[in-house]
């Protein structure tokens, strides 16, 4: 039991060790700041634009996908509840 715990901890430690950084191109030392955004990283509320196509952020495809995901999760929970009741002889 203790050996399995130690082996699991060693495996977890080896997987969580930081990976070496990728090599960078030493040829590019200049930076271009003329195209840098002037706004903050987090935009102000209601400063975006409304979706113009179905695939845009907040568009119909995203809302439809949310509905499908919620439907599948609800169905899975209902199926598990039904099977557990049948296994216990309650219904």
Secondary structure, 3 states (H helix, E strand, C coil): CHHHHHHHHHHHHHHCCCCCCCCCCCCCCCCCCCCCCCCCCCCCCCCCCCCCCCCCCCCHHHHHHHHHHHHHHHHHHHHHHHHHHHHHCCC
